[in-house]
């Protein structure tokens, strides 16, 4: 077998941050994630063909090695075959992210969402949102169009992650309206984290100092309004919490956010971070790893393949985010006071011309083509927003209402 310095460096890195895996499991995880980044796809045939050329092996040998990695033990030959338990990788994966996080920024935003792959799978995922993208750190794939409650799965995912975050860190957990549940709010609080759950405008609330309930539609009745305060939300299954409300121009509905933070500690605009997990689903599908073309039909096998997708995403975002953070900032200093650019300035951060995901892929490819050492990045989080993101049309995401 030929040795490639870049690949060997990546095998060493994956083994270092996934120490609980056996040597063969960590090695094949590194092969999978390296091949996914290099081919910009997670197709077994494409990744096998690339790695076979790189390693000087036959495509059939590499293909079988990659395939057996996500198979269950009963499907493999030999008495020593092991089955990869993906849930044991969630905490190490999040620790990996935090080990590359700046020590002077001890706060984290997690987003949870549900997506689908056609009529095959439902994916429940918790991700670290970062610079317009997201890194999956815990997930489960379920058969689509099959009855069953999601609550046990969400609780299990949080349980796997709880020990990975130092207790001194501030963690907010963001979820869209379709995932709000009273039990979810309370479970997040018991972890020592802070829910940031959006709710629908239907229902009623009572401010802490008031006696009567009133419709949620009256909190911010028109565009341009904002309000926050302690409340009792909902007449039935009531929840004592803080309500953050805001309605900005361009949005069809107001943001109504429930959290345990006080109004002085929280900003409704932080909820804008949640949209980055939708960008992650795009990166995993047609915008990056081409997950939508997978032929895997077993949910358990697909759940294991997602580990390789997550590690590949972590790598490119660490490299791309670091490169994005070091780009020279645009400035009006050299322009005349009457320049049209000054007059049209919105004083918002300029939009990215290239996502951190795409930039990370480019930096990795160019670095290896130049025969330089394998690039490993660091995470450089941006300040949390103080204004909602500009409204833009995003590709529609398959959505399944929770059972």
C-alpha positions in Angstrom: 0.0 0.0 0.0 1.3 3.4 -0.9 1.6 6.0 1.9 0.3 9.5 1.3 1.5 12.1 3.8 -1.7 14.1 3.8 -3.9 11.0 4.3 -1.6 9.7 7.0 -1.7 13.0 8.8 -5.5 13.0 8.7 -5.7 9.4 10.0 -3.5 10.5 12.9 -5.8 13.5 13.6 -9.0 11.5 13.5 -7.5 8.8 15.8 -6.4 11.5 18.2 -9.8 13.0 18.6 -11.7 9.7 18.4 -9.6 7.7 20.9 -12.5 5.4 21.9 -12.6 3.9 18.4 -10.5 0.9 17.5 -7.6 1.5 15.2 -9.4 0.0 12.2 -12.5 2.0 12.9 -10.7 5.3 13.2 -8.6 4.6 10.1 -11.6 3.8 7.9 -13.5 6.9 9.3 -10.5 8.9 8.3 -10.5 7.3 4.8 -14.2 8.0 4.4 -14.1 11.6 5.5 -10.9 12.3 3.5 -12.4 10.8 0.4 -15.7 12.7 0.9 -13.8 16.0 1.0 -11.5 15.2 -2.0 -14.4 14.0 -4.2 -17.0 16.4 -2.8 -19.4 13.5 -2.5 -20.3 10.6 -0.3 -20.9 8.0 -3.0 -19.3 4.7 -2.2 -18.1 4.1 -5.8 -16.6 7.6 -6.2 -14.8 7.6 -2.8 -13.6 4.0 -3.4 -12.2 4.9 -6.9 -10.4 7.9 -5.5 -8.8 6.1 -2.5 -7.9 3.1 -4.6 -5.8 5.3 -6.9 -4.3 7.1 -3.9 -3.4 3.9 -1.9 -2.4 1.8 -4.9 -5.1 -0.8 -4.1 -7.9 -2.3 -6.2 -11.2 -0.5 -6.1 -13.0 -3.7 -5.0 -10.7 -4.0 -1.9 -11.2 -0.4 -0.9 -14.9 -0.6 -1.6 -15.4 -3.6 0.6 -13.4 -2.0 3.4 -15.5 1.2 3.3 -18.8 -0.7 3.1 -18.1 -3.0 6.0 -17.3 0.0 8.2 -21.0 1.0 8.3 -22.4 -2.5 8.2 -23.7 -4.2 11.3 -21.6 -7.0 12.9 -23.9 -9.8 11.7 -23.4 -8.7 8.0 -19.6 -9.0 8.2 -17.5 -12.1 7.9 -15.2 -13.3 10.6 -15.6 -13.8 14.4 -13.7 -10.6 15.4 -15.9 -8.2 13.5 -17.2 -5.3 15.5 -20.2 -3.0 15.0 -19.7 0.7 15.2 -21.9 2.4 17.9 -22.2 5.9 16.5 -23.7 7.3 19.7 -20.4 6.8 21.5 -18.9 9.3 18.9 -21.2 12.2 19.7 -19.5 13.5 22.8 -16.0 13.1 21.3 -17.1 14.9 18.2 -18.4 17.9 20.2 -15.2 17.8 22.4 -13.2 17.9 19.1 -15.1 21.1 18.1 -14.6 22.7 21.5 -10.8 21.8 21.6 -10.4 24.0 18.5 -12.7 26.8 19.9 -11.1 29.9 21.4 -10.7 29.7 25.2 -11.9 33.3 25.6 -15.3 32.6 23.9 -17.0 30.1 26.2 -20.4 30.1 24.7 -22.0 27.9 22.1 -25.2 27.9 20.0 -26.8 24.6 19.2 -29.6 24.1 16.8 -31.9 21.2 16.4 -34.0 20.4 13.4 -35.6 17.6 11.4 -35.0 16.9 7.7 -35.9 14.2 5.3 -34.3 12.2 2.5 -37.3 11.8 0.2 -39.6 9.0 1.4 -36.7 7.0 2.9 -35.4 8.7 6.0 -36.2 11.3 8.7 -33.1 12.9 10.2 -33.2 14.4 13.7 -30.0 16.4 14.2 -28.3 18.6 16.8 -25.6 20.8 15.3 -23.1 23.5 16.3 -24.0 26.6 14.3 -20.9 28.4 13.1 -20.3 31.3 10.6 -23.3 30.7 8.5 -23.0 26.9 8.5 -23.4 24.1 11.0 -21.6 20.9 12.2 -23.7 17.9 13.1 -22.7 16.6 16.5 -25.6 14.2 17.3 -28.2 12.6 15.1 -30.5 9.7 14.5 -32.0 8.5 11.2 -35.5 7.0 11.3 -37.6 5.4 8.5 -39.8 7.9 6.9 -43.6 7.7 7.0 -43.4 5.5 10.1 -45.4 6.2 13.2 -43.5 6.8 16.4 -42.7 9.6 18.9 -39.6 11.7 18.5 -39.3 12.6 22.2 -37.2 9.5 23.2 -34.8 10.2 20.4 -34.3 13.9 21.2 -33.8 13.1 24.9 -31.2 10.4 24.0 -29.3 12.8 21.7 -29.0 15.5 24.5 -27.9 12.8 27.0 -25.0 11.8 24.8 -23.8 15.4 24.5 -24.3 16.7 28.1 -20.9 15.7 29.4 -19.0 17.2 26.5 -19.6 20.8 27.4 -17.8 22.3 30.4 -20.3 23.5 33.0 -18.9 27.1 32.9 -19.9 27.5 29.2 -23.1 29.3 28.1 -25.1 27.2 25.7 -28.3 28.2 23.9 -30.4 25.6 22.1 -32.4 26.9 19.1 -35.5 25.2 17.6 -38.2 26.3 15.1 -41.9 26.4 15.8 -42.6 22.8 14.7 -40.3 21.4 17.4 -41.6 23.4 20.4 -42.6 21.2 23.4 -42.8 21.9 27.1 -40.8 18.8 27.9 -38.1 19.9 25.5 -37.9 23.3 27.3 -37.6 21.7 30.7 -35.1 19.1 29.6 -32.7 21.8 28.1 -32.9 23.7 31.4 -32.0 20.6 33.4 -28.8 20.3 31.4 -27.8 23.7 32.5 -28.3 25.1 29.0 -30.7 27.7 27.8 -33.7 27.0 25.5 -34.4 29.4 22.7 -37.6 27.9 21.3 -39.8 29.8 18.8 -43.5 29.3 19.2 -46.5 30.0 17.0 -48.6 33.2 17.4 -51.7 31.2 18.4 -52.4 30.9 22.1 -52.3 33.3 25.0 -49.8 34.6 27.6 -49.9 36.6 30.8 -47.2 39.1 31.7 -45.8 38.5 35.2 -47.4 41.6 36.6 -50.8 41.1 35.0 -53.8 39.1 36.1 -55.4 38.2 32.8 -54.2 36.2 29.8 -54.2 37.9 26.4 -53.5 36.7 22.8 -49.9 36.3 21.7 -50.9 38.3 18.6 -51.0 41.4 20.8 -47.3 41.2 22.0 -45.9 42.8 18.8 -49.0 43.7 16.8 -47.2 45.2 13.8 -43.8 45.4 12.0 -41.3 47.5 13.9 -42.4 46.3 17.4 -40.2 44.6 20.0 -41.0 43.4 23.6 -39.5 41.2 26.2 -40.4 40.2 29.7 -41.2 37.4 32.2 -44.5 35.7 31.4 -46.7 32.7 32.0 -47.2 31.4 28.5 -50.2 29.4 27.4 -53.4 28.9 29.5 -53.1 25.1 29.3 -49.7 23.4 29.9 -48.5 26.7 31.1 -44.8 27.6 31.1 -43.2 30.3 33.3 -40.4 31.8 31.3 -39.1 34.9 29.5 -40.8 35.8 26.2 -38.7 37.6 23.6 -40.8 39.1 20.8 -39.8 41.0 17.7 -41.2 41.8 14.3 -38.9 43.2 11.7 -39.6 44.4 8.2 -39.5 41.7 5.5 -40.8 38.9 7.9 -44.2 37.5 7.4 -44.6 36.8 11.1 -43.0 38.0 14.4 -40.5 36.0 16.3 -41.8 34.8 19.6 -39.0 33.1 21.5 -39.2 31.3 24.9 -36.1 31.2 27.1 -35.1 30.8 30.7 -32.7 33.7 30.4 -33.8 37.1 31.8 -34.7 39.9 29.3 -31.4 41.6 30.2 -29.4 38.5 29.4 -30.9 37.6 26.0 -31.6 39.1 22.6 -34.3 37.9 20.3 -31.9 38.4 17.4 -29.9 35.4 18.5 -32.6 33.2 17.1 -31.3 34.2 13.6 -28.5 31.7 14.3 -30.9 28.8 13.9 -31.2 29.3 10.1 -27.6 28.1 9.8 -28.6 24.5 10.4 -30.7 24.7 7.2 -27.6 25.8 5.3 -25.9 22.7 6.8 -28.6 20.4 5.3 -27.8 22.0 1.9 -24.1 21.4 2.4 -24.7 17.8 3.2 -27.0 17.4 0.2 -26.7 19.1 -3.2 -24.4 21.9 -2.0 -21.6 19.6 -0.8 -21.6 15.9 0.0 -24.4 14.9 -2.3 -26.1 12.8 0.4 -29.4 12.8 -1.6 -27.9 10.3 -4.0 -27.0 7.6 -1.4 -28.4 4.2 -2.1 -28.3 3.1 1.5 -31.8 2.0 2.7 -30.9 0.8 6.2 -31.3 3.6 8.8 -28.6 2.2 11.0 -26.1 2.1 8.2 -27.0 5.6 7.1 -26.6 6.8 10.7 -23.0 5.5 10.6 -22.3 7.1 7.3 -23.4 10.4 8.8 -20.4 10.2 11.1 -18.1 10.4 8.1 -20.2 13.3 6.8 -20.0 15.1 10.1 -16.2 14.7 10.4 -15.7 15.9 6.9 -17.9 18.9 7.6 -16.0 19.7 10.8 -12.7 19.6 8.9 -13.7 21.9 6.0 -15.5 24.4 8.4 -12.5 24.6 10.7 -10.3 25.5 7.7 -12.8 27.6 5.8 -13.9 29.5 8.9 -10.4 30.4 9.8 -9.7 31.6 6.3 -13.0 33.6 6.3 -12.0 35.2 9.6 -8.7 36.4 8.3 -10.1 38.1 5.1 -9.3 41.8 4.9 -12.3 43.8 6.1 -14.0 46.3 3.6 -13.5 49.9 4.5 -14.8 53.3 3.3 -11.8 55.1 4.6 -10.3 55.7 1.2 -13.6 56.8 -0.4 -14.8 60.4 -0.6 -17.6 61.5 1.8 -20.0 61.8 -1.2 -19.2 58.4 -2.7 -22.3 56.3 -3.7 -21.0 53.4 -1.6 -21.2 55.5 1.5 -24.7 56.6 0.7 -25.9 53.1 0.1 -24.2 51.6 3.1 -26.6 49.6 5.4 -24.2 49.3 8.3 -24.8 45.6 8.3 -22.0 43.1 7.9 -21.5 42.5 4.2 -22.8 39.2 2.9 -20.3 36.4 2.3 -19.4 35.9 -1.3 -18.3 32.4 -0.5 -19.6 30.2 2.3 -17.1 28.9 4.9 -18.0 25.4 3.7 -17.0 26.1 0.1 -14.0 28.2 1.1 -12.7 25.3 3.3 -12.9 22.8 0.5 -11.0 25.2 -1.8 -8.2 25.9 0.8 -7.8 22.1 1.4 -7.6 21.3 -2.3 -5.2 24.1 -3.2 -3.0 23.3 -0.2 -2.7 19.7 -1.2 -2.2 20.5 -4.9 0.7 22.7 -3.8 2.1 19.7 -1.9 2.1 21.6 1.4 1.2 20.0 4.8 -2.4 19.0 5.4 -4.3 22.1 6.6 -6.1 21.9 9.9 -8.0 24.9 11.0 -9.4 26.5 14.2 -12.8 27.8 14.9 -13.2 31.6 15.0 -16.8 32.3 16.0 -18.4 35.6 15.1 -20.2 37.8 17.7 -23.8 36.8 18.1 -26.1 39.0 16.1 -27.8 42.1 17.4 -30.1 42.5 14.4 -32.1 39.9 12.5 -30.6 38.5 9.3 -31.7 40.0 6.0 -34.6 38.2 4.5 -33.6 36.0 1.6 -35.3 33.2 -0.2 -33.8 29.8 0.8 -34.3 26.6 -1.1 -37.2 24.7 0.4 -36.3 22.0 2.9 -38.3 18.8 3.3 -40.1 19.0 6.5 -42.0 16.4 8.5 -44.3 17.4 11.4 -43.2 15.7 14.6 -45.4 12.7 15.7 
